[in-house]
């Protein structure tokens, strides 16, 4: 696949999932708000936005700030996940704009595709099947893989380097897609070209330097093919 503005031919595609392929980041945000209110936590509604694409240390700081103990933290996590699952089963989990068209286009071009996510394996499987796109991908790598292999999570390049190796395609011929600055940095640190499709947060100046393109949605990207 030839893309305007990219000198090398693209022969493989890697995707993040949450907030990029599907609208799950927005569902988690709304679930966080509801779970916090139900628990009587003094948590601003925009708290989740500050955690989008966050590192492990960022998450630990968040838990330490708002929860008195492990039980309270786990109850909040469980309630958030419960709400997201309820809403997903009710049909609120959806593909983001242009994703179906992009997947169909890449498939017709014969490009192998895979998902590189920081979410858990079970959640990724559920979300991909629920939205009807699981069979587009050769494989997915996830947080469970990172733990098993003792890799560093995004923004470290580890998971993207592993994904590129599994695709058996030279890095210069792989194009990654991410919605967050953390994921974008991980792809760039791995030596990959990465397109950013922002979701809940706009691209920063650093993101603009790291990304080959910043597109409002996948339809905008497809215009470059």
C-alpha positions, 0 to 999 in steps of 0.5 A, a space after each residue: 500500500 502506498 500512502 501519500 507522505 510516506 516514502 516506504 510501501 506499507 505491507 503490515 498494520 498494527 492498531 491500538 484498540 481502546 479509543 482507536 478502533 472502538 469507543 470504549 474509552 468514552 464508556 470507561 470515562 462515563 462509567 468512572 463518573 457513575 462509579 465514583 458518584 455511587 461510592 461517594 468519592 470526591 473525584 472530579 468528572 474529568 479525572 479519567 481524561 487525565 488517565 487516558 494512555 497513562 503509565 503504570 506509575 500514573 495509575 498508582 498515583 491515581 489509586 493512592 490519591 482517591 482510595 483509602 484501601 485496596 477493598 475500596 479501590 477494587 469495588 470501584 474497578 469492579 463497578 466500572 467494569 460492570 457498567 461498561 459490560 452492561 452498556 456494551 451488551 446493550 449495544 453502546 460499544 461501537 466502532 469509531 468513525 471510518 474503522 470498518 471502511 479502513 479494515 475492509 480496505 486493508 483486508 482487500 489490499 492483503 495487508 496483515 493486521 494485528 492489535 497491540 493493546 494495553 488492555 487485558 486479553 479477555 477484554 480484548 477478545 470480548 470487545 473485538 467479537 462484540 464489534 464484529 472485527 476479530 477475524 480481521 486480525 492475525 493476532 493481538 498482544 495485550 497486557 497479559 502478554 506484557 506481564 508474562 514476557 516481563 516486558 515494559 508497558 507503553 510508552 516503552 517500545 517492547 510490545 511494538 517490537 514484539 508485534 513487528 517480529 510476529 508480523 515478520 515484516 520489516 519495521 520500515 514497512 509497518 504502519 501503526 495507529 494510536 489514539 493516545 500520546 503514550 501509545 504513539 510514543 511507544 510506536 515511535 520508540 520502536 522505530 515505527 511510523 504511526 498515525 494518530 487518531 485522537 479520541 478523548 484528548 486532542 494531540 499535543 505538540 509532542 504528538 504532532 512531532 511524533 506522528 506521521 499524520 494526525 487524522 480526525 478519523 479513519 476516513 481522513 486517513 483513507 484519503 491519503 491512499 
